[in-house]
Amino acid sequence: MSRLLERLQGEIAALDAQSLRRRRQIAETACAPEQSLTLAGTTAPRTMLGFSSNDYLGLAAHPALAAAWAEGAARYGTGSGGSHLILGHSRAHAQLEERLADWMAPFIPEAQSLFFCTGYMANLGVLSALGGAEAVIFSEALNHASLIDGARLAKARVERYPHCDIDALDAMLGACDAPVKLIVSDAVFSMDGHLAPVHQLLALAERHDAWLVVDDAHGFGVLGDTGRGVVQALGLHSERLVLIGTLGKAAGVSGAFVAAHRTVIDYLVQRARPYIFTTAAPPAVAHALLASLTLIEGEEGAARRAALQARIAQLREGVKAVLPADGSAWLPESPTAIQPLIVGDNARAMRTMAQLDARGLRVGAIRPPTVPVGTARLRIALSASHSRADVVRLVDALGVALSQPMQEAA
Ligand SMILES: *Cc1c(COP(=O)(O)O)cnc(C)c1O
């Protein structure tokens, strides 16, 4: 075997030795709370009740969206045939962008939107295009990997500010005389579920003449009266706002959009390389997304958001009742579908996850360096499609697992 392959094997073996090797599982059935899953390398699928999907409204396998997808494929075919600037930009893409611009019009003056294949690409596109050599990017410490990678791709200098620390950010902005400044933050922190202080970030952007780039991957569809996300929930309004929403989570399909003043969108069309140098997503995806937006803003969306809120309240109440009295595990405040149950050390997180697994329950265990040392957690993600009984099963299993003395972790 070549030395190059040996090196890679050595690195994989090292991950294995630290229990850090990631393994995929194969979903045999559609996205839903109960799914048949086969762990790669094994043959027998298991039916698991999962609490780790991003399908917050339960739309990922909705028949109306599958029908819209099929209709879109019948009308436009399966492939877009090219990039957006060279033939790939279909009527369905244009309609979706217009619809999303209308959605964001109350929050961004002269709003337009631009559809990207994924949220990862949208973040790379926005930060690399707006973050030119003269710019400084102020990046929230807990930002998603795609924002971190976007900042790396940008020619701008990058300064990280401490988590939700408005005073520190204010001072950093005040000390900076770059002609272009970008404040960049997740709206909902993906490992914690709580909201960034977006109002205050926007006030800083106004005061220091900066852009505010907000990634609402976990808020879009979920927050706000009609699901328009953090901008609607908080009533934001500014031409400095550059909003990214992803469409593969609550919207149940795939893709992402950037909404901003039309001048920003015009500029991105010219300069955002992850927009320009890739094949446009299939028009059928955009067509299905139009149907998804109709569901999200209508009665069904409202009912699903209410169901999700009921499951969140039920879970929080249930878990608080089974938390150990010694304070060794806790559930921080979170108003979103992401509910972090912090258990402290890695071994306890892994043990709890294994105990849940043995009962047919799947919850992600998140460990450092993804989260700070001492805050290893079970990241519980709820969906409108979870039933009351699903949450009871999880709370019961957590009660058993958390009541076991810590020494058993050894
Ligand atoms: C999921 C996620 C993304 C990436 O979106 P994709 O459409 O899955 O590529 C970006 N930002 C945040 C905060 C996310 O959670």
The ligand as a Gaussian input file, in Angstrom:
#p B3LYP/6-31G(d) Opt

LIG

0 1
 C      -27.624000      23.594000       8.348000
 C      -26.985000      24.917000       8.472000
 C      -26.376000      25.532000       7.370000
 C      -26.176000      24.825000       6.065000
 O      -27.342000      24.742000       5.336000
 P      -27.464000      23.587000       4.249000
 O      -28.594000      23.990000       3.394000
 O      -27.688000      22.324000       5.004000
 O      -26.165000      23.552000       3.505000
 C      -25.905000      26.821000       7.517000
 N      -25.991000      27.461000       8.702000
 C      -26.527000      26.885000       9.786000
 C      -26.590000      27.648000      11.069000
 C      -27.035000      25.598000       9.714000
 O      -27.563000      25.024000      10.800000

